[in-house]
């Protein structure tokens, strides 16, 4: 089954997860996650495992010709990363001001 590697990567990054964390959570090997994110080729069992832990449907992971869907997923991933880093900066500033 072919999935869109960009969709998978965007969903993973939107949660702030590493490939290793996704693999552990989905019960897959790190090598499998790396291969799927690189090639988009996955067994149906792998797709079901990934979809389950990412709160997505298998269809959301599949290849899409809709560029807007890819853009939206990249946007979500970007917002997730921005929030992650902003939280760290705010925490550091608070720690310095309270310390």
Secondary structure, 3 states (H helix, E strand, C coil): CEECHHHHHHHHHHCCCCHHHHHHHHCCCHHHHHHHHHHCECCHHHHHHHHHHCCCCHHHHECCCCHHHHHHHHHHHHHHHHHHHHHHHHHHHHHHHHC
